[in-house]
Amino acid sequence: MIEQFALAFILTRIPEPGQSAGCPPGASAVVESDLHVRYRFHNASFDISLIELSVDGTGRGKLLWSRRDVAKPMSRDIAVSEKGVGEIRGLLRMLNFVHSSEVYQTKEDHSNLGETRIAVRQAGAQREVVFNFTRNREADALGRLLRGIANREVYVAELEVAMIHQPLETPAVLTTIARELKLGRIADAVALVPLLRKVADDAALPLIARNKANELLHRLQPAK
């Protein structure tokens, strides 16, 4: 099971609502450009001891994570849905992140939870914060959202490896994904749909894995 950890991410060139990302220079609409958000989490005692997540305004990004006692970190390209990017942008606006001076760290030290570092650069302004625990609702929601995206991608990586090298392990990975979804530890879950369809249609995988994939698809795509 993935331990509690925080997340980091990068957003670039995010347009304001109604403004096309391809808007030519000089257009009258304001473009929310040069937006960068970086997150880094580290706790040497966790199974996943380091995680770094980056996402741009189109939803494209990269995840890097390290497991304890494993020398080489793992990385993968990721994609966040338009809705997921919108949620990230909304929380950043609610926090007024780059212009706020609020300290998110509580007076109590919770170093055992690990260090979270978030840096944001937007339209010439920038700000970086470090904390191990916060009671700010929006900052906490932002961390949970990004952590959930990272969780999703780690499980996707595990499922892809199982499908290729250990097909008999696919039911166990899918059971873990189902549990984490129920607990709210996976965010932007719609991005799981293409891979779950692939599992459901793969006759080379155990029937129980295909059935579990179909169950998850029904949860993520309820009948209209």
C-alpha positions in Angstrom: 0.0 0.0 0.0 1.2 3.4 -0.8 1.9 5.5 2.2 0.6 9.0 2.8 2.7 11.4 0.8 2.3 14.8 -0.7 2.8 15.8 -4.3 4.3 18.4 -6.7 3.4 19.5 -10.1 4.1 22.0 -13.0 1.5 23.9 -14.9 2.5 26.0 -17.9 0.7 28.4 -20.2 -2.8 27.9 -18.8 -5.4 30.1 -20.6 -8.2 31.9 -18.8 -11.7 30.4 -19.3 -12.8 31.0 -22.8 -9.3 31.9 -24.0 -7.8 29.5 -26.5 -4.3 28.1 -25.8 -3.5 29.1 -29.4 -4.6 32.7 -29.1 -2.2 34.8 -31.2 0.0 37.5 -29.6 -1.8 40.8 -29.2 -5.3 39.3 -28.7 -7.5 41.3 -26.4 -8.3 38.3 -24.1 -5.9 37.9 -21.1 -3.8 34.7 -21.2 -2.7 33.2 -17.9 0.8 32.4 -19.1 4.0 31.3 -17.6 2.4 29.3 -14.8 4.7 26.7 -13.2 3.9 24.6 -10.1 6.5 22.2 -8.8 6.0 19.7 -6.0 8.5 17.5 -4.2 7.9 15.2 -1.3 10.4 13.2 0.6 10.3 10.8 3.5 13.1 8.2 3.7 11.0 6.0 6.0 8.2 5.5 3.5 8.1 2.7 1.0 7.8 5.4 -1.7 10.4 7.7 -0.3 10.5 10.4 -3.0 7.9 11.6 -5.4 8.0 14.5 -7.9 5.0 15.2 -10.2 4.8 17.7 -13.0 1.8 18.6 -15.1 1.4 21.4 -17.7 -1.8 23.3 -18.7 -2.7 20.7 -21.4 -2.6 17.9 -18.8 0.7 16.5 -20.0 3.3 15.8 -17.4 5.8 13.5 -15.8 6.0 11.5 -12.5 9.2 10.4 -10.8 9.2 8.2 -7.7 11.7 6.2 -5.7 11.1 3.2 -3.6 13.0 2.8 -0.3 16.1 0.5 -0.8 15.8 0.7 -4.6 18.7 2.6 -6.1 17.1 3.6 -9.4 14.1 5.8 -9.4 11.2 5.2 -11.8 9.6 7.7 -14.1 6.7 7.9 -16.6 4.9 10.4 -18.7 1.4 11.1 -17.5 -1.8 12.8 -18.6 -4.3 14.6 -16.4 -7.8 15.2 -17.7 -9.1 18.7 -18.5 -11.3 18.4 -15.4 -8.3 17.5 -13.3 -6.3 20.4 -14.6 -9.3 22.7 -13.9 -9.5 21.5 -10.3 -5.8 22.2 -9.8 -6.2 25.7 -11.3 -9.2 26.4 -9.2 -7.4 25.5 -6.0 -4.5 27.7 -6.9 -6.8 30.6 -7.5 -8.6 30.0 -4.2 -5.2 30.0 -2.4 -4.0 33.1 -4.4 -0.8 31.1 -4.1 1.8 33.3 -5.7 0.5 36.5 -4.0 -0.3 35.1 -0.6 2.0 35.2 2.4 0.1 32.6 4.4 2.2 30.1 6.3 0.6 26.7 5.7 2.8 24.8 8.2 1.1 24.2 11.6 2.8 25.3 14.8 3.1 21.6 15.6 5.9 19.8 13.9 5.0 16.6 12.1 8.3 15.7 10.5 7.4 12.0 10.6 4.9 12.7 7.8 7.7 13.9 5.4 8.5 17.2 3.8 6.3 18.7 1.1 7.7 21.5 -1.0 5.5 23.4 -3.5 6.9 26.2 -5.7 4.7 28.3 -8.1 5.8 30.8 -10.7 3.1 32.7 -12.5 3.3 35.7 -14.8 6.5 36.9 -13.3 5.5 36.2 -9.7 6.8 33.3 -7.7 6.5 31.7 -4.3 7.7 28.5 -2.6 6.4 26.9 0.6 7.5 24.0 2.7 5.4 22.1 5.2 4.9 18.7 6.7 1.3 19.3 7.9 -1.3 22.0 7.2 -4.8 22.8 8.4 -5.4 25.1 5.4 -8.3 23.4 3.7 -7.4 24.4 0.1 -3.7 23.6 0.5 -4.7 20.2 2.0 -7.1 19.6 -0.9 -4.5 20.5 -3.4 -2.0 18.1 -1.9 -4.6 15.3 -1.8 -5.6 15.9 -5.4 -2.0 15.8 -6.7 -1.1 12.9 -4.4 -4.1 11.1 -5.8 -2.9 11.7 -9.4 0.5 10.3 -8.4 -1.1 7.3 -6.7 -3.0 6.6 -9.9 0.1 6.6 -12.0 2.1 4.4 -9.7 -0.8 1.8 -9.7 -1.0 2.1 -13.5 2.7 1.3 -13.8 2.3 -1.7 -11.5 -0.7 -2.9 -13.6 1.1 -2.5 -16.9 4.1 -4.5 -15.5 1.8 -7.2 -14.2 0.0 -7.5 -17.5 3.3 -8.1 -19.4 5.4 -10.1 -16.9 3.1 -11.4 -14.2 -0.5 -11.9 -15.5 -1.5 -13.8 -12.4 -0.8 -10.7 -10.3 -3.2 -8.5 -12.2 -6.2 -9.4 -10.0 -4.3 -8.3 -6.9 -3.3 -5.0 -8.4 -6.9 -4.4 -9.6 -8.1 -5.2 -6.1 -5.7 -2.6 -4.6 -6.9 0.0 -7.2 -10.5 -0.6 -6.3 -9.7 -0.2 -2.6 -7.8 3.0 -3.1 -10.6 4.4 -5.3 -13.1 3.7 -2.5 -10.9 5.4 0.0 -10.5 8.4 -2.2 -6.7 8.0 -2.6 -6.8 8.0 -6.4 -7.7 11.3 -8.2 -8.7 12.0 -11.8 -9.7 8.4 -12.0 -11.2 8.8 -15.5 -7.6 8.4 -16.9 -7.7 4.8 -15.8 -10.5 4.0 -18.3 -8.3 3.2 -21.4 -6.1 0.8 -19.5 -9.1 -0.9 -17.7 -10.7 -1.5 -21.1 -7.5 -3.1 -22.3 -7.5 -5.4 -19.3 -11.1 -6.3 -19.8 -10.6 -7.2 -23.4 -7.3 -9.2 -22.9 -8.2 -12.9 -23.1 -4.6 -13.8 -22.1 -5.3 -12.4 -18.6 -7.1 -14.3 -15.8 -10.9 -14.1 -16.0 -11.1 -12.7 -12.5 -8.8 -9.8 -13.6 -11.1 -9.1 -16.6 -14.2 -9.2 -14.4 -12.6 -6.8 -11.9 -11.6 -4.4 -14.7 -15.2 -4.4 -15.9 -16.5 -3.7 -12.4 -14.1 -0.7 -12.1 -15.2 0.5 -15.6 -18.9 0.4 -14.4 -17.9 2.5 -11.3 -16.0 5.0 -13.4 -18.5 5.2 -16.3 -22.0 4.9 -14.7 -24.9 4.2 -17.1 -26.4 7.4 -18.5 
